Amino acid sequence: MNKGDLINEVAKVVSTKQEAQSAVDCVFSTIIETLKKGDTFSVVGFGTFKVTKRNARKGRNPQTGEEIEIKEKNVPKFLAGKAFKHAVN
């Protein structure tokens, strides 16, 4: 399933496909804005989106074998909720 398929599923519940696209876009943008602030986004039974910091480290260029410094950065993570895990299994 991709974003278009998700919009089609939401459109079955709301009146138009445009409203469905607005709803899906609003949910995604809200999650992104929440994570940008450094907060977590939790949906009980589904899971939690959060940002963790990946520390700087040394790596290697695979073409040359030269050692390089990889900068620290923030990465998004998703932790599935208990009900979501049980539904999948």
C-alpha positions as CSV (number, residue, x, y, z in Angstrom):
1,M,0.0,0.0,0.0
2,N,1.2,3.5,-0.8
3,K,0.0,7.0,0.0
4,G,-2.5,6.9,-2.9
5,D,-4.0,3.7,-1.7
6,L,-4.3,5.1,1.8
7,I,-6.1,8.2,0.4
8,N,-8.5,5.9,-1.5
9,E,-9.3,3.9,1.7
10,V,-9.9,7.2,3.7
11,A,-12.1,8.4,0.8
12,K,-14.5,5.5,1.4
13,V,-15.2,7.0,4.9
14,V,-15.3,10.7,4.1
15,S,-17.3,12.4,1.3
16,T,-14.6,13.2,-1.3
17,K,-11.2,12.1,-2.4
18,Q,-10.0,15.7,-1.9
19,E,-11.1,15.6,1.8
20,A,-9.3,12.3,2.2
21,Q,-6.1,13.6,0.7
22,S,-6.3,16.7,3.0
23,A,-6.8,14.4,6.0
24,V,-3.9,12.1,5.2
25,D,-1.6,15.1,4.5
26,C,-2.6,16.7,7.8
27,V,-1.8,13.6,9.8
28,F,1.6,13.2,8.1
29,S,2.5,16.9,8.5
30,T,1.4,16.9,12.1
31,I,3.7,13.9,12.8
32,I,6.6,15.6,11.1
33,E,6.1,18.9,12.8
34,T,5.9,17.2,16.2
35,L,9.1,15.3,15.6
36,K,10.9,18.5,14.4
37,K,10.1,20.0,17.8
38,G,11.8,17.1,19.5
39,D,8.5,15.7,20.9
40,T,7.1,12.2,20.5
41,F,3.9,11.4,18.7
42,S,1.9,8.5,20.2
43,V,-1.2,6.8,19.1
44,V,-2.4,4.3,21.8
45,G,-2.6,0.8,20.4
46,F,-0.8,1.7,17.3
47,G,2.6,3.0,18.3
48,T,5.0,5.9,19.0
49,F,7.0,8.0,16.6
50,K,10.1,9.6,18.2
51,V,13.5,11.2,17.3
52,T,16.7,9.7,18.5
53,K,20.2,11.1,18.1
54,R,22.8,9.0,16.2
55,N,26.3,9.9,17.4
56,A,29.1,10.8,15.2
57,R,31.3,7.9,14.1
58,K,34.0,6.9,11.8
59,G,33.2,5.1,8.6
60,R,34.9,4.0,5.4
61,N,34.4,5.0,1.8
62,P,33.6,1.7,0.1
63,Q,35.2,2.7,-3.2
64,T,38.5,4.0,-1.8
65,G,38.7,2.4,1.6
66,E,39.5,5.9,3.0
67,E,38.3,6.5,6.6
68,I,35.8,9.3,6.9
69,E,34.0,11.1,9.7
70,I,30.2,10.6,9.8
71,K,28.5,13.5,11.5
72,E,25.9,13.1,14.2
73,K,22.3,13.4,13.2
74,N,18.7,13.0,14.3
75,V,16.8,10.0,13.0
76,P,13.1,9.2,13.3
77,K,12.1,5.9,14.9
78,F,8.8,4.1,15.2
79,L,8.0,1.7,18.1
80,A,4.9,-0.4,17.4
81,G,2.3,-0.6,20.2
82,K,1.2,-3.9,21.8
83,A,-2.1,-4.0,20.0
84,F,-0.5,-3.4,16.7
85,K,2.1,-6.2,17.3
86,H,-0.7,-8.6,18.2
87,A,-2.8,-7.7,15.2
88,V,0.1,-8.5,12.8
89,N,0.9,-11.8,14.4
